[in-house]
Amino acid sequence: MLFALLASAWLMTFARWFPIKGVDGEFLTDYKTFIRAHIDFALMALFCLAFYVTKIPLPITACWLVVIGGIANPCVFVIAAFDTGFWEKTIWKVYTALSFIITTIGFAWVGITLLNYALSI
C-alpha cells in the first residue's frame, strides 16, 4: 500500500508537470478518481499501521482480509481512473462488490477483536 501510495504520487506529479501526449487524457482519463485512489491507499496503509502498533493480538485471517481489502479497494479507483467505462462493466461491479465484502469482513473482525480486548482490560 505504501509503494502504491508513492507510485501514485509520482504518477500524478508527472502527469501534471510533464504532460505526455497520448498518456494524459487518453491513458489517465480521470485525474480526480486517481486522487481518490491515492487517498484511499494512504488511509488503508495508516489503518494497517495503526492496527500493528496497538500490539494487540489480532486473528491472522482478519489481518489478511484487511490487507487484501486495503489493496483491492483503492484499486477500484485506479482502474476507474484509467477505464472510462468502468462503472458500466459487470466484471468491475463484481470486483468492487467482492473487494468491499472482503474489506468489511476484515475491518469488522479486527474492530470486534479490538473492542473485546478493550472491554476485557
Buried (B, 14 or more C-beta within 10 A) or exposed (E): BEEBBEEBEEBBEEBEEEEEEEEBEEEBBBEEBBBBBBBBBBBBBBBBEEBEEEEBEBEEEBBEBBBBBBBBBBBBBBBBBBBEEBEEEEEBEEBBEEBBEBBEBBBEBBEEBBEEEEEEE
